[in-house]
């Protein structure tokens, strides 16, 4: 704070980390701890047992600095806020998003536009953004499509959130969906469900780290209710136009099917040349049916390269579908390498890949479905954690160790796992 004005905000505390500090991701063994005495007083302490005690100071400019001693001098480990960065509080105004990479700049959330366009162009972003299309929470009762949610990754949770007493991410989604005052929600490991009922303030998008924030938007923002207006001069010209339109559409459909058929054949041939036995090539319609057209209720999680959905094939077999985002940066060669690599890593403690699906820009990986979900579902749930007694915990630790040992040493293809965290470990040992 500077006087009564907020200067910098760390983001909400998630048991071991501050969610607004990207270097403190979910896998960090945090040196911070929180204590609360019987009188309700709360305090933070900082202790890194792997090094000498640190030094924490606040500069005359209002910056927080954490130092460690390197043997000869004190070196800065962390500093905030940094000059000319998104660290300063609410740089972009209400519903504005400060993007850290490649250089700090403001943009509006999807579905929003600058409140003062000319000022925004000049780099004065404090006015923030306003909603482009009015929400319609009731949906079918008004004859319009209901609101939808748009998910953004790597976000510093905005200010003025409220806690919602829900059990898991799906309950969090349903809670916000059914509350017309809820403008956004996020389910964060170590915290639970957060909801926003007022303007989103001090939102930042990091290049790495952060949380997934889902924002309520009008259905028409996704192209669902746009109307076409056509002026017709005479009935004859309308007839000719319709005939030509059907002819053009028929030609286009034939062309698209032909190109798609060639593309699928090319991918199939590439897979056969790679000698990957037991790897299936799934049709897009099969995946859409299995995941209920990527329904939010089927969504299992969000990663750096896309979303993961639960699906059920016609024969009743359950699958997990990894849908790579268009911003993942993976081309045909990189995607092919991932398919071949993962399919050749066969071990009882590793999730098995069943196949893939490619159509147009869509690239999907299909895995076996883990019934008990990821380990964080149990660890961070006060009730479910009681299901894991110490013998089961020991079995889980052994399973993780065996999987890593196979990847790092015993596999024919040497792989280094650089993203080990509880959300990437699946607790199938509980079903034994």
C-alpha positions as a Markdown table, in Angstrom:
| # | Residue | x | y | z |
|---|---|---|---|---|
| 1 | Unk | 0.0 | 0.0 | 0.0 |
| 2 | Unk | 1.0 | 3.6 | -0.6 |
| 3 | Unk | -1.3 | 5.5 | 1.8 |
| 4 | Unk | -4.7 | 4.2 | 1.0 |
| 5 | Unk | -3.8 | 3.1 | -2.5 |
| 6 | Unk | -2.8 | -0.5 | -3.3 |
| 7 | Unk | 0.7 | -0.5 | -4.8 |
| 8 | Unk | 1.4 | -4.2 | -5.4 |
| 9 | Unk | -0.5 | -7.5 | -4.8 |
| 10 | Unk | 0.9 | -11.0 | -4.4 |
| 11 | Unk | -2.3 | -12.8 | -5.4 |
| 12 | Unk | -4.2 | -15.2 | -3.0 |
| 13 | Unk | -2.2 | -17.6 | -0.8 |
| 14 | Unk | -2.5 | -21.3 | -1.8 |
| 15 | Unk | -1.1 | -23.1 | 1.2 |
| 16 | Unk | 2.5 | -23.1 | -0.1 |
| 17 | Unk | 2.7 | -20.3 | -2.6 |
| 18 | Unk | 1.4 | -16.9 | -3.7 |
| 19 | Unk | -0.6 | -17.4 | -6.9 |
| 20 | Unk | 0.4 | -13.9 | -8.2 |
| 21 | Unk | 4.2 | -14.7 | -8.2 |
| 22 | Unk | 4.9 | -16.9 | -11.3 |
| 23 | Unk | 8.2 | -18.3 | -10.0 |
| 24 | Unk | 6.2 | -19.9 | -7.1 |
| 25 | Unk | 4.4 | -22.5 | -9.2 |
| 26 | Unk | 2.5 | -25.5 | -7.9 |
| 27 | Unk | 5.6 | -27.7 | -7.8 |
| 28 | Unk | 7.6 | -25.3 | -5.6 |
| 29 | Unk | 8.7 | -26.4 | -2.1 |
| 30 | Unk | 7.9 | -23.0 | -0.6 |
| 31 | Unk | 10.0 | -21.5 | 2.2 |
| 32 | Unk | 6.8 | -19.6 | 3.3 |
| 33 | Unk | 4.5 | -20.8 | 6.0 |
| 34 | Unk | 1.4 | -19.4 | 7.7 |
| 35 | Unk | 0.7 | -19.6 | 11.4 |
| 36 | Unk | -2.6 | -18.7 | 13.2 |
| 37 | Unk | -2.8 | -18.6 | 17.0 |
| 38 | Unk | -5.8 | -19.3 | 19.2 |
| 39 | Unk | -6.7 | -15.6 | 19.2 |
| 40 | Unk | -7.0 | -15.5 | 15.4 |
| 41 | Unk | -3.8 | -13.6 | 14.7 |
| 42 | Unk | -2.2 | -14.6 | 11.5 |
| 43 | Unk | 1.5 | -14.3 | 10.5 |
| 44 | Unk | 3.8 | -15.4 | 7.7 |
| 45 | Unk | 7.3 | -16.8 | 8.2 |
| 46 | Unk | 10.0 | -17.5 | 5.7 |
| 47 | Unk | 12.6 | -20.3 | 6.2 |
| 48 | Unk | 14.7 | -22.0 | 3.5 |
| 49 | Unk | 16.3 | -25.0 | 5.3 |
| 50 | Unk | 18.6 | -25.6 | 2.3 |
| 51 | Unk | 20.5 | -22.3 | 2.7 |
| 52 | Unk | 21.4 | -19.6 | 5.1 |
| 53 | Unk | 18.6 | -17.5 | 6.5 |
| 54 | Unk | 17.4 | -14.9 | 3.8 |
| 55 | Unk | 17.0 | -11.2 | 4.2 |
| 56 | Unk | 13.7 | -9.6 | 3.3 |
| 57 | Unk | 13.6 | -5.8 | 2.9 |
| 58 | Unk | 11.3 | -3.1 | 1.6 |
| 59 | Unk | 13.1 | -0.3 | -0.3 |
| 60 | Unk | 12.3 | 3.4 | -0.1 |
| 61 | Unk | 10.6 | 3.1 | -3.5 |
| 62 | Unk | 8.2 | 0.5 | -2.1 |
| 63 | Unk | 9.7 | -2.6 | -3.6 |
| 64 | Unk | 9.9 | -6.0 | -1.8 |
| 65 | Unk | 13.3 | -7.7 | -2.1 |
| 66 | Unk | 14.4 | -11.1 | -0.9 |
| 67 | Unk | 18.2 | -11.7 | -0.7 |
| 68 | Unk | 20.3 | -14.8 | -0.1 |
| 69 | Unk | 24.0 | -14.8 | 0.8 |
| 70 | Unk | 26.2 | -16.4 | -1.8 |
| 71 | Unk | 29.2 | -16.6 | 0.4 |
| 72 | Unk | 30.7 | -13.2 | -0.2 |
| 73 | Unk | 27.7 | -10.9 | -0.7 |
| 74 | Unk | 23.9 | -10.6 | -0.6 |
| 75 | Unk | 22.3 | -11.3 | -4.0 |
| 76 | Unk | 18.7 | -10.6 | -4.9 |
| 77 | Unk | 16.4 | -13.7 | -5.3 |
| 78 | Unk | 13.2 | -11.9 | -6.0 |
| 79 | Unk | 12.0 | -8.3 | -6.4 |
| 80 | Unk | 8.5 | -6.8 | -6.9 |
| 81 | Unk | 7.2 | -4.6 | -8.3 |
| 82 | Unk | 9.6 | -4.1 | -11.1 |
| 83 | Unk | 9.7 | -0.8 | -13.0 |
| 84 | Unk | 7.6 | -0.6 | -16.2 |
| 85 | Unk | 6.0 | -4.0 | -15.5 |
| 86 | Unk | 2.6 | -5.5 | -14.9 |
| 87 | Unk | 3.6 | -5.9 | -11.2 |
| 88 | Unk | 2.0 | -2.5 | -10.3 |
| 89 | Unk | -1.6 | -2.7 | -9.2 |
| 90 | Unk | -4.3 | -2.5 | -11.8 |
| 91 | Unk | -2.2 | -1.2 | -14.7 |
| 92 | Unk | -4.9 | -2.0 | -17.3 |
| 93 | Unk | -8.1 | -0.9 | -15.4 |
| 94 | Unk | -11.3 | -3.0 | -15.0 |
| 95 | Unk | -11.5 | -6.0 | -17.3 |
| 96 | Unk | -8.1 | -5.2 | -18.8 |
| 97 | Unk | -5.4 | -7.8 | -19.0 |
| 98 | Unk | -1.7 | -6.9 | -18.6 |
| 99 | Unk | 0.4 | -9.3 | -20.7 |
| 100 | Unk | 3.9 | -9.8 | -19.5 |
| 101 | Unk | 5.5 | -11.2 | -22.7 |
| 102 | Unk | 7.2 | -10.1 | -24.8 |
| 103 | Unk | 6.9 | -6.7 | -23.2 |
| 104 | Unk | 4.3 | -5.4 | -20.8 |
| 105 | Unk | 1.1 | -4.2 | -22.6 |
| 106 | Unk | -2.6 | -4.1 | -22.0 |
| 107 | Unk | -5.4 | -5.8 | -23.9 |
| 108 | Unk | -9.1 | -6.4 | -23.2 |
| 109 | Unk | -10.4 | -9.8 | -22.2 |
| 110 | Unk | -12.2 | -11.6 | -25.0 |
| 111 | Unk | -15.7 | -10.1 | -25.4 |
| 112 | Unk | -14.6 | -6.7 | -24.1 |
| 113 | Unk | -13.5 | -3.4 | -25.8 |
| 114 | Unk | -11.7 | -0.3 | -24.6 |
| 115 | Unk | -13.9 | 2.0 | -22.7 |
| 116 | Unk | -12.1 | 5.1 | -24.0 |
| 117 | Unk | -10.7 | 4.1 | -27.4 |
| 118 | Unk | -8.5 | 7.1 | -28.1 |
| 119 | Unk | -7.0 | 7.1 | -24.7 |
| 120 | Unk | -6.3 | 3.4 | -25.0 |
| 121 | Unk | -4.5 | 4.0 | -28.3 |
| 122 | Unk | -2.3 | 6.6 | -26.6 |
| 123 | Unk | -1.2 | 4.0 | -24.0 |
| 124 | Unk | -3.5 | 5.3 | -21.2 |
| 125 | Unk | -5.1 | 2.1 | -20.1 |
| 126 | Unk | -6.5 | 3.1 | -16.7 |
| 127 | Unk | -10.1 | 3.4 | -18.1 |
| 128 | Unk | -10.1 | -0.3 | -18.7 |
| 129 | Unk | -12.6 | -2.2 | -20.8 |
| 130 | Unk | -16.3 | -2.7 | -21.1 |
| 131 | Unk | -18.4 | -5.7 | -22.2 |
| 132 | Unk | -19.3 | -5.7 | -25.9 |
| 133 | Unk | -22.4 | -7.8 | -25.6 |
| 134 | Unk | -24.9 | -7.9 | -22.7 |
| 135 | Unk | -25.0 | -11.2 | -20.8 |
| 136 | Unk | -28.2 | -13.3 | -20.9 |
| 137 | Unk | -27.9 | -15.6 | -17.9 |
| 138 | Unk | -31.4 | -17.1 | -18.2 |
| 139 | Unk | -30.8 | -18.3 | -21.8 |
| 140 | Unk | -33.7 | -20.4 | -23.1 |
| 141 | Unk | -36.3 | -18.5 | -21.0 |
| 142 | Unk | -35.6 | -15.4 | -23.1 |
| 143 | Unk | -35.3 | -17.2 | -26.4 |
| 144 | Unk | -31.6 | -16.6 | -26.6 |
| 145 | Unk | -28.6 | -19.0 | -26.1 |
| 146 | Unk | -27.3 | -19.1 | -22.5 |
| 147 | Unk | -24.0 | -17.5 | -21.5 |
| 148 | Unk | -20.8 | -19.5 | -21.9 |
| 149 | Unk | -17.3 | -19.4 | -20.2 |
| 150 | Unk | -14.0 | -18.6 | -21.9 |
| 151 | Unk | -10.9 | -20.1 | -20.2 |
| 152 | Unk | -7.5 | -18.3 | -20.1 |
| 153 | Unk | -4.3 | -19.9 | -18.8 |
| 154 | Unk | -1.4 | -18.4 | -16.9 |
| 155 | Unk | -3.5 | -15.8 | -15.2 |
| 156 | Unk | -2.8 | -13.9 | -11.9 |
| 157 | Unk | -6.2 | -14.2 | -10.1 |
| 158 | Unk | -7.9 | -10.8 | -10.2 |
| 159 | Unk | -8.6 | -8.8 | -7.0 |
| 160 | Unk | -11.9 | -8.9 | -5.0 |
| 161 | Unk | -12.7 | -12.6 | -5.3 |
| 162 | Unk | -14.9 | -14.6 | -2.9 |
| 163 | Unk | -14.5 | -18.2 | -1.8 |
| 164 | Unk | -17.1 | -20.7 | -2.8 |
| 165 | Unk | -17.7 | -23.8 | -0.7 |
| 166 | Unk | -17.4 | -26.4 | -3.5 |
| 167 | Unk | -15.7 | -29.8 | -3.7 |
| 168 | Unk | -14.0 | -29.9 | -7.1 |
| 169 | Unk | -13.6 | -28.0 | -10.4 |
| 170 | Unk | -16.9 | -29.2 | -11.9 |
| 171 | Unk | -18.8 | -28.0 | -8.8 |
| 172 | Unk | -17.0 | -24.7 | -9.1 |
| 173 | Unk | -18.1 | -24.4 | -12.8 |
| 174 | Unk | -21.7 | -25.3 | -11.9 |
| 175 | Unk | -21.8 | -22.9 | -9.0 |
| 176 | Unk | -20.8 | -19.9 | -11.2 |
| 177 | Unk | -23.0 | -21.0 | -14.1 |
| 178 | Unk | -26.1 | -21.0 | -11.9 |
| 179 | Unk | -25.3 | -17.7 | -10.3 |
| 180 | Unk | -26.2 | -14.8 | -12.6 |
| 181 | Unk | -24.0 | -12.5 | -10.6 |
| 182 | Unk | -20.9 | -14.6 | -11.1 |
| 183 | Unk | -18.7 | -13.1 | -13.8 |
| 184 | Unk | -15.7 | -15.4 | -13.6 |
| 185 | Unk | -14.4 | -18.4 | -11.6 |
| 186 | Unk | -11.1 | -20.3 | -11.0 |
| 187 | Unk | -10.4 | -23.6 | -9.3 |
| 188 | Unk | -7.0 | -23.5 | -7.7 |
| 189 | Unk | -5.2 | -26.4 | -6.0 |
| 190 | Unk | -4.5 | -25.4 | -2.4 |
| 191 | Unk | -7.4 | -22.9 | -2.3 |
| 192 | Unk | -10.4 | -24.4 | -4.0 |
| 193 | Unk | -13.1 | -22.4 | -5.9 |
| 194 | Unk | -12.8 | -18.6 | -6.3 |
| 195 | Unk | -15.6 | -16.5 | -7.9 |
| 196 | Unk | -15.8 | -12.9 | -9.0 |
| 197 | Unk | -19.1 | -10.9 | -8.8 |
| 198 | Unk | -17.7 | -7.5 | -9.7 |
| 199 | Unk | -15.2 | -5.9 | -12.2 |
| 200 | Unk | -12.0 | -7.9 | -12.7 |
| 201 | Unk | -9.2 | -5.8 | -11.4 |
| 202 | Unk | -5.4 | -6.3 | -11.5 |
| 203 | Unk | -5.5 | -9.2 | -13.9 |
| 204 | Unk | -2.1 | -10.3 | -15.4 |
| 205 | Unk | -1.2 | -13.0 | -17.9 |
| 206 | Unk | 2.3 | -14.6 | -17.3 |
| 207 | Unk | 4.4 | -16.4 | -19.9 |
| 208 | Unk | 4.6 | -19.3 | -17.4 |
| 209 | Unk | 2.9 | -20.1 | -14.1 |
| 210 | Unk | -0.4 | -18.6 | -13.0 |
| 211 | Unk | -3.9 | -20.1 | -12.9 |
| 212 | Unk | -6.7 | -20.8 | -15.3 |
| 213 | Unk | -9.5 | -18.1 | -15.2 |
| 214 | Unk | -12.9 | -18.7 | -16.8 |
| 215 | Unk | -14.9 | -15.6 | -17.8 |
| 216 | Unk | -18.6 | -15.5 | -18.4 |
| 217 | Unk | -19.5 | -14.2 | -22.0 |
| 218 | Unk | -22.6 | -13.9 | -24.1 |
| 219 | Unk | -23.1 | -16.8 | -26.3 |
| 220 | Unk | -22.9 | -14.6 | -29.4 |
| 221 | Unk | -19.3 | -13.8 | -28.7 |
| 222 | Unk | -18.5 | -17.3 | -30.0 |
| 223 | Unk | -20.4 | -16.7 | -33.2 |
| 224 | Unk | -23.6 | -18.5 | -32.2 |
| 225 | Unk | -26.2 | -15.9 | -32.9 |
| 226 | Unk | -24.9 | -13.7 | -35.7 |
| 227 | Unk | -27.6 | -12.9 | -38.2 |
| 228 | Unk | -27.0 | -12.3 | -41.9 |
| 229 | Unk | -28.9 | -9.6 | -43.7 |
| 230 | Unk | -29.4 | -10.0 | -47.4 |
| 231 | Unk | -31.1 | -7.5 | -49.8 |
| 232 | Unk | -32.6 | -9.1 | -52.9 |
| 233 | Unk | -33.6 | -7.0 | -56.0 |
| 234 | Unk | -35.9 | -9.4 | -57.8 |
| 235 | Unk | -37.2 | -13.0 | -57.3 |
| 236 | Unk | -35.3 | -14.1 | -60.4 |
| 237 | Unk | -32.0 | -12.9 | -59.1 |
| 238 | Unk | -32.7 | -14.6 | -55.7 |
| 239 | Unk | -33.3 | -17.9 | -57.5 |
| 240 | Unk | -30.1 | -17.6 | -59.5 |
| 241 | Unk | -28.2 | -16.7 | -56.3 |
| 242 | Unk | -29.5 | -19.7 | -54.5 |
| 243 | Unk | -28.7 | -22.1 | -57.3 |
| 244 | Unk | -25.2 | -20.7 | -57.6 |
| 245 | Unk | -24.8 | -20.8 | -53.9 |
| 246 | Unk | -25.7 | -24.5 | -53.6 |
| 247 | Unk | -23.4 | -25.3 | -56.5 |
| 248 | Unk | -20.5 | -23.5 | -54.9 |
| 249 | Unk | -21.2 | -25.1 | -51.6 |
| 250 | Unk | -21.3 | -28.5 | -53.1 |
| 251 | Unk | -18.0 | -27.9 | -54.9 |
| 252 | Unk | -16.5 | -26.7 | -51.6 |
| 253 | Unk | -17.7 | -29.7 | -49.6 |
| 254 | Unk | -16.3 | -32.1 | -52.2 |
| 255 | Unk | -13.0 | -30.2 | -52.2 |
| 256 | Unk | -12.7 | -30.2 | -48.4 |
| 257 | Unk | -13.5 | -33.9 | -48.1 |
| 258 | Unk | -11.0 | -34.7 | -50.8 |
| 259 | Unk | -8.3 | -32.7 | -49.0 |
| 260 | Unk | -9.2 | -34.1 | -45.6 |
| 261 | Unk | -9.1 | -37.6 | -47.1 |
| 262 | Unk | -5.6 | -37.0 | -48.5 |
| 263 | Unk | -4.4 | -35.5 | -45.2 |
| 264 | Unk | -5.6 | -38.5 | -43.2 |
| 265 | Unk | -4.1 | -40.9 | -45.7 |
| 266 | Unk | -0.8 | -39.0 | -45.4 |
| 267 | Unk | -0.8 | -39.2 | -41.6 |
| 268 | Unk | -1.7 | -42.9 | -41.7 |
| 269 | Unk | 1.2 | -43.6 | -44.0 |
| 270 | Unk | 3.6 | -41.7 | -41.8 |
| 271 | Unk | 2.4 | -43.6 | -38.8 |
| 272 | Unk | 2.9 | -46.9 | -40.6 |
| 273 | Unk | 6.4 | -45.9 | -41.6 |
| 274 | Unk | 7.3 | -45.2 | -38.0 |
| 275 | Unk | 6.4 | -48.8 | -37.1 |
| 276 | Unk | 4.2 | -48.0 | -34.1 |
| 277 | Unk | 2.1 | -51.2 | -33.4 |
| 278 | Unk | -1.2 | -50.9 | -31.6 |
| 279 | Unk | -1.6 | -47.2 | -32.3 |
| 280 | Unk | -5.1 | -46.3 | -33.7 |
| 281 | Unk | -6.1 | -43.5 | -35.9 |
| 282 | Unk | -9.5 | -42.1 | -34.6 |
| 283 | Unk | -12.1 | -40.2 | -36.7 |
| 284 | Unk | -13.0 | -36.7 | -35.5 |
| 285 | Unk | -16.7 | -37.6 | -35.3 |
| 286 | Unk | -15.8 | -40.4 | -33.0 |
| 287 | Unk | -14.0 | -38.0 | -30.6 |
| 288 | Unk | -16.7 | -35.3 | -30.8 |
| 289 | Unk | -19.4 | -37.9 | -29.9 |
| 290 | Unk | -17.2 | -39.4 | -27.1 |
| 291 | Unk | -16.5 | -36.0 | -25.4 |
| 292 | Unk | -20.0 | -34.6 | -26.0 |
| 293 | Unk | -18.5 | -32.0 | -28.4 |
| 294 | Unk | -15.9 | -31.0 | -25.8 |
| 295 | Unk | -18.5 | -30.3 | -23.2 |
| 296 | Unk | -17.2 | -28.3 | -20.2 |
| 297 | Unk | -18.6 | -31.0 | -17.9 |
| 298 | Unk | -16.2 | -33.5 | -19.6 |
| 299 | Unk | -13.1 | -31.2 | -19.1 |
| 300 | Unk | -10.5 | -32.8 | -16.9 |
| 301 | Unk | -7.9 | -30.1 | -16.9 |
| 302 | Unk | -5.9 | -27.4 | -18.7 |
| 303 | Unk | -2.2 | -27.6 | -19.5 |
| 304 | Unk | 0.4 | -25.5 | -21.2 |
| 305 | Unk | -0.3 | -27.1 | -24.5 |
| 306 | Unk | -4.1 | -27.5 | -24.4 |
| 307 | Unk | -7.0 | -29.0 | -22.7 |
| 308 | Unk | -7.8 | -32.6 | -21.6 |
| 309 | Unk | -11.3 | -34.1 | -21.8 |
| 310 | Unk | -12.9 | -37.3 | -20.7 |
| 311 | Unk | -14.6 | -39.4 | -23.4 |
| 312 | Unk | -16.6 | -42.6 | -23.8 |
| 313 | Unk | -16.4 | -44.6 | -27.0 |
| 314 | Unk | -19.4 | -46.5 | -28.4 |
| 315 | Unk | -18.1 | -49.8 | -27.0 |
| 316 | Unk | -18.2 | -48.2 | -23.5 |
| 317 | Unk | -14.4 | -47.8 | -23.2 |
| 318 | Unk | -13.4 | -44.5 | -21.4 |
| 319 | Unk | -10.6 | -42.4 | -22.8 |
| 320 | Unk | -8.8 | -39.1 | -22.1 |
| 321 | Unk | -8.4 | -36.8 | -25.0 |
| 322 | Unk | -5.6 | -34.2 | -25.1 |
| 323 | Unk | -6.6 | -31.4 | -27.5 |
| 324 | Unk | -3.6 | -29.4 | -28.5 |
| 325 | Unk | -4.2 | -25.7 | -28.7 |
| 326 | Unk | -3.4 | -23.8 | -31.9 |
| 327 | Unk | -0.8 | -21.8 | -29.9 |
| 328 | Unk | 1.1 | -24.9 | -28.8 |
| 329 | Unk | 3.6 | -24.3 | -31.6 |
| 330 | Unk | 3.6 | -28.0 | -32.6 |
| 331 | Unk | 3.7 | -28.7 | -36.3 |
| 332 | Unk | 3.3 | -32.0 | -38.1 |
| 333 | Unk | 6.8 | -33.2 | -37.4 |
| 334 | Unk | 6.8 | -32.3 | -33.7 |
| 335 | Unk | 3.4 | -33.9 | -33.2 |
| 336 | Unk | 4.5 | -37.0 | -35.0 |
| 337 | Unk | 7.6 | -37.2 | -32.8 |
| 338 | Unk | 5.4 | -37.0 | -29.7 |
| 339 | Unk | 3.1 | -39.7 | -30.9 |
| 340 | Unk | 6.0 | -42.1 | -31.7 |
| 341 | Unk | 7.9 | -41.3 | -28.5 |
| 342 | Unk | 5.0 | -41.7 | -26.1 |
| 343 | Unk | 3.6 | -44.9 | -27.8 |
| 344 | Unk | 7.0 | -46.6 | -27.4 |
| 345 | Unk | 7.1 | -45.8 | -23.6 |
| 346 | Unk | 5.2 | -48.8 | -22.3 |
| 347 | Unk | 5.3 | -49.3 | -18.5 |
| 348 | Unk | 2.7 | -50.2 | -15.9 |
| 349 | Unk | 3.3 | -47.0 | -14.0 |
| 350 | Unk | 2.9 | -44.7 | -17.1 |
| 351 | Unk | -0.3 | -43.7 | -18.8 |
| 352 | Unk | -0.6 | -45.5 | -22.1 |
| 353 | Unk | -1.4 | -43.7 | -25.4 |
| 354 | Unk | -4.1 | -45.4 | -27.5 |
| 355 | Unk | -4.0 | -43.3 | -30.7 |
| 356 | Unk | -4.4 | -39.9 | -32.3 |
| 357 | Unk | -6.7 | -37.9 | -34.5 |
| 358 | Unk | -5.8 | -35.2 | -37.0 |
| 359 | Unk | -8.3 | -33.1 | -39.0 |
| 360 | Unk | -7.5 | -29.7 | -40.4 |
| 361 | Unk | -5.8 | -27.7 | -37.6 |
| 362 | Unk | -7.0 | -30.1 | -34.9 |
| 363 | Unk | -4.4 | -32.4 | -33.4 |
| 364 | Unk | -5.6 | -34.8 | -30.7 |
| 365 | Unk | -3.8 | -37.5 | -28.5 |
| 366 | Unk | -6.0 | -40.2 | -27.0 |
| 367 | Unk | -4.9 | -41.8 | -23.8 |
| 368 | Unk | -6.3 | -44.5 | -21.5 |
| 369 | Unk | -8.6 | -42.9 | -18.9 |
| 370 | Unk | -7.4 | -42.9 | -15.2 |
| 371 | Unk | -10.6 | -43.5 | -13.1 |
| 372 | Unk | -9.2 | -42.0 | -9.9 |
| 373 | Unk | -8.0 | -38.8 | -11.6 |
| 374 | Unk | -4.8 | -37.0 | -10.5 |
| 375 | Unk | -3.2 | -37.3 | -7.1 |
| 376 | Unk | -4.0 | -33.6 | -6.2 |
| 377 | Unk | -7.7 | -34.6 | -6.2 |
| 378 | Unk | -7.0 | -36.5 | -3.0 |
| 379 | Unk | -4.1 | -34.6 | -1.4 |
| 380 | Unk | -5.9 | -31.2 | -1.5 |
| 381 | Unk | -9.4 | -32.5 | -0.5 |
| 382 | Unk | -9.9 | -32.7 | 3.3 |
| 383 | Unk | -12.2 | -35.7 | 2.9 |
| 384 | Unk | -10.6 | -37.7 | 0.1 |
| 385 | Unk | -7.2 | -37.5 | 1.6 |
| 386 | Unk | -8.5 | -39.8 | 4.4 |
| 387 | Unk | -8.9 | -42.5 | 1.8 |
| 388 | Unk | -5.1 | -42.6 | 1.4 |
| 389 | Unk | -3.6 | -44.4 | 4.4 |
| 390 | Unk | 0.2 | -44.7 | 4.8 |
| 391 | Unk | 0.5 | -48.1 | 3.0 |
| 392 | Unk | -1.3 | -46.7 | 0.0 |
| 393 | Unk | 0.8 | -43.6 | 0.1 |
| 394 | Unk | 3.9 | -45.7 | 0.1 |
| 395 | Unk | 2.6 | -47.7 | -2.9 |
| 396 | Unk | 2.0 | -44.4 | -4.7 |
| 397 | Unk | 5.5 | -43.2 | -4.0 |
| 398 | Unk | 6.9 | -46.5 | -5.2 |
| 399 | Unk | 4.8 | -46.3 | -8.4 |
| 400 | Unk | 6.0 | -42.7 | -9.2 |
| 401 | Unk | 9.6 | -43.7 | -8.5 |
| 402 | Unk | 9.3 | -46.8 | -10.8 |
| 403 | Unk | 7.9 | -44.7 | -13.6 |
| 404 | Unk | 10.6 | -42.1 | -13.3 |
| 405 | Unk | 13.3 | -44.8 | -13.1 |
| 406 | Unk | 12.0 | -46.3 | -16.3 |
| 407 | Unk | 12.0 | -42.9 | -18.1 |
| 408 | Unk | 15.4 | -41.8 | -16.9 |
| 409 | Unk | 17.4 | -45.0 | -17.0 |
| 410 | Unk | 15.7 | -48.2 | -18.2 |
| 411 | Unk | 13.8 | -47.0 | -21.2 |
| 412 | Unk | 15.2 | -47.6 | -24.7 |
| 413 | Unk | 14.3 | -44.0 | -25.4 |
| 414 | Unk | 15.9 | -41.8 | -22.7 |
| 415 | Unk | 13.4 | -39.2 | -21.4 |
| 416 | Unk | 13.9 | -36.6 | -18.7 |
| 417 | Unk | 10.5 | -35.7 | -17.0 |
| 418 | Unk | 10.7 | -31.9 | -16.2 |
| 419 | Unk | 7.2 | -31.3 | -15.0 |
| 420 | Unk | 6.7 | -33.7 | -12.0 |
| 421 | Unk | 3.9 | -32.5 | -9.8 |
| 422 | Unk | 0.8 | -34.0 | -8.1 |
| 423 | Unk | -1.5 | -33.0 | -11.0 |
| 424 | Unk | 0.6 | -35.2 | -13.3 |
| 425 | Unk | 0.5 | -38.3 | -11.1 |
| 426 | Unk | -2.6 | -40.5 | -11.3 |
| 427 | Unk | -3.7 | -42.4 | -8.2 |
| 428 | Unk | -4.8 | -45.7 | -9.9 |
| 429 | Unk | -3.3 | -47.6 | -7.0 |
| 430 | Unk | -6.5 | -46.7 | -5.0 |
| 431 | Unk | -8.6 | -48.9 | -7.3 |
| 432 | Unk | -6.5 | -52.0 | -6.5 |
